[in-house]
Amino acid sequence: SGDFAAAKEFARQFYEARLRSLGPDHARTAEAKIMWARFRAETGETTQAVEQALEAMPVARTGLPPLSSVLWPPLTSVSHILNLAGRFAEAEPYAREEMAVVEAAHLPEVDSRRAQSLSELGRALLGEQKHREATLTLERALKIYRQLGSNWAKGAERVQKLLDQSRPRPP
């Protein structure tokens, strides 16, 4: 519903419950920590969120093969957090890995996870001033969001705003 403050509090409580039941070195605890970090970033706590997410990501990978579909949620959260923090060069590799997971999972072309991954990659590329690649990537994301229909209108709006930023302005 867009209430990131409430989501942040719920995510913190969920992380603490996982921490008590599974301990700090469990992949599920790390995933909960990353989810909490995402909502911290959404509420302006980007510095803390970045530190928290980057600390948890290696633990989230524990015991998982590369390109495991289980990695998609933490990868997309970490790329999102880094993008919100303006750390685009760090976000790009996570977003590319996120896209590799989407491809390895053989998701359909019109899938919300593909659109979200393209959006995060496009945002990172845009922040790095890689305008041509950013534009192509964001156009793909926008096309998918539009094909997904009205339930994904907010995603399409966000990508459209990024696309507007990626296009050179006339002198």
C-alpha positions as semicolon CSV with decimal commas, in nm:
position;residue;x (nm);y (nm);z (nm)
1;S;0,000;0,000;0,000
2;G;0,304;0,228;0,002
3;D;0,325;0,263;0,380
4;F;0,699;0,205;0,400
5;A;0,725;0,308;0,765
6;A;0,479;0,035;0,868
7;A;0,650;-0,213;0,637
8;K;0,987;-0,122;0,788
9;E;0,861;-0,194;1,138
10;F;0,704;-0,524;1,033
11;A;1,025;-0,623;0,849
12;R;1,235;-0,537;1,156
13;Q;1,016;-0,756;1,375
14;F;1,028;-1,037;1,118
15;Y;1,409;-1,012;1,106
16;E;1,432;-1,022;1,486
17;A;1,208;-1,331;1,499
18;R;1,426;-1,504;1,239
19;L;1,737;-1,400;1,429
20;R;1,601;-1,555;1,752
21;S;1,485;-1,877;1,586
22;L;1,756;-1,938;1,323
23;G;2,055;-1,733;1,437
24;P;2,262;-1,468;1,258
25;D;2,437;-1,701;1,012
26;H;2,128;-1,853;0,849
27;A;2,038;-1,759;0,491
28;R;1,672;-1,697;0,584
29;T;1,779;-1,456;0,857
30;A;1,997;-1,273;0,605
31;E;1,706;-1,250;0,359
32;A;1,489;-1,098;0,633
33;K;1,767;-0,852;0,717
34;I;1,785;-0,746;0,351
35;M;1,407;-0,701;0,336
36;W;1,424;-0,478;0,644
37;A;1,712;-0,285;0,483
38;R;1,500;-0,225;0,172
39;F;1,228;-0,057;0,374
40;R;1,488;0,140;0,570
41;A;1,616;0,272;0,238
42;E;1,262;0,359;0,127
43;T;1,219;0,568;0,443
44;G;1,544;0,759;0,395
45;E;1,782;0,548;0,603
46;T;1,997;0,471;0,300
47;T;2,337;0,470;0,471
48;Q;2,225;0,216;0,731
49;A;2,034;0,017;0,469
50;V;2,336;-0,017;0,240
51;E;2,558;-0,134;0,525
52;Q;2,295;-0,380;0,647
53;A;2,222;-0,524;0,300
54;L;2,586;-0,562;0,197
55;E;2,663;-0,734;0,528
56;A;2,374;-0,978;0,484
57;M;2,416;-1,066;0,115
58;P;2,708;-1,312;0,155
59;V;2,509;-1,498;0,422
60;A;2,200;-1,504;0,195
61;R;2,412;-1,682;-0,068
62;T;2,511;-1,955;0,180
63;G;2,447;-2,301;0,044
64;L;2,286;-2,180;-0,278
65;P;2,415;-2,252;-0,625
66;P;2,494;-1,953;-0,848
67;L;2,187;-1,826;-1,033
68;S;1,948;-1,993;-0,791
69;S;1,601;-1,842;-0,822
70;V;1,601;-1,809;-0,442
71;L;1,862;-1,534;-0,486
72;W;1,631;-1,311;-0,691
73;P;1,454;-1,137;-0,397
74;P;1,772;-1,043;-0,207
75;L;1,953;-0,943;-0,526
76;T;1,673;-0,715;-0,639
77;S;1,654;-0,560;-0,293
78;V;2,028;-0,495;-0,278
79;S;2,035;-0,339;-0,625
80;H;1,734;-0,126;-0,532
81;I;1,893;-0,010;-0,206
82;L;2,220;0,078;-0,379
83;N;2,031;0,267;-0,650
84;L;1,835;0,463;-0,387
85;A;2,166;0,547;-0,219
86;G;2,308;0,674;-0,549
87;R;2,572;0,400;-0,552
88;F;2,502;0,309;-0,913
89;A;2,836;0,144;-0,998
90;E;2,782;-0,095;-0,705
91;A;2,416;-0,154;-0,797
92;E;2,492;-0,254;-1,156
93;P;2,661;-0,591;-1,083
94;Y;2,377;-0,692;-0,850
95;A;2,121;-0,591;-1,113
96;R;2,309;-0,787;-1,380
97;E;2,320;-1,092;-1,156
98;E;1,950;-1,044;-1,089
99;M;1,890;-1,049;-1,468
100;A;2,105;-1,362;-1,500
101;V;1,885;-1,533;-1,240
102;V;1,575;-1,432;-1,440
103;E;1,727;-1,580;-1,755
104;A;1,843;-1,899;-1,580
105;A;1,490;-1,948;-1,444
106;H;1,353;-1,922;-1,801
107;L;1,088;-1,675;-1,693
108;P;0,850;-1,558;-1,965
109;E;0,937;-1,236;-2,144
110;V;0,630;-1,071;-1,988
111;D;0,697;-1,128;-1,618
112;S;0,699;-0,872;-1,339
113;R;1,032;-1,000;-1,205
114;R;1,192;-0,944;-1,545
115;A;1,046;-0,593;-1,560
116;Q;1,166;-0,510;-1,209
117;S;1,515;-0,644;-1,280
118;L;1,538;-0,445;-1,603
119;S;1,418;-0,138;-1,416
120;E;1,689;-0,168;-1,149
121;L;1,956;-0,232;-1,412
122;G;1,835;0,065;-1,616
123;R;1,838;0,288;-1,309
124;A;2,197;0,186;-1,229
125;L;2,308;0,243;-1,588
126;L;2,137;0,581;-1,596
127;G;2,312;0,681;-1,275
128;E;2,643;0,580;-1,432
129;Q;2,569;0,803;-1,732
130;K;2,545;0,501;-1,966
131;H;2,250;0,663;-2,139
132;R;2,222;0,446;-2,450
133;E;2,223;0,116;-2,262
134;A;2,002;0,263;-1,988
135;T;1,745;0,377;-2,243
136;L;1,729;0,039;-2,418
137;T;1,701;-0,144;-2,084
138;L;1,433;0,088;-1,948
139;E;1,233;0,068;-2,272
140;R;1,224;-0,312;-2,234
141;A;1,105;-0,276;-1,874
142;L;0,836;-0,025;-1,972
143;K;0,708;-0,249;-2,251
144;I;0,674;-0,542;-2,009
145;Y;0,502;-0,333;-1,741
146;R;0,253;-0,207;-2,000
147;Q;0,185;-0,560;-2,122
148;L;0,123;-0,670;-1,763
149;G;-0,170;-0,430;-1,745
150;S;-0,317;-0,182;-1,502
151;N;-0,199;-0,366;-1,189
152;W;0,154;-0,264;-1,287
153;A;0,079;0,099;-1,377
154;K;0,295;0,234;-1,091
155;G;0,592;0,033;-1,218
156;A;0,534;0,171;-1,567
157;E;0,516;0,527;-1,426
158;R;0,846;0,487;-1,239
159;V;1,019;0,352;-1,548
160;Q;0,872;0,625;-1,768
161;K;1,016;0,890;-1,533
162;L;1,357;0,724;-1,554
163;L;1,329;0,710;-1,933
164;D;1,245;1,078;-1,944
165;Q;1,564;1,145;-1,746
166;S;1,772;0,926;-1,978
167;R;1,687;1,115;-2,293
168;P;1,904;1,413;-2,383
169;R;1,732;1,746;-2,346
170;P;1,737;1,993;-2,635
171;P;1,975;2,289;-2,586
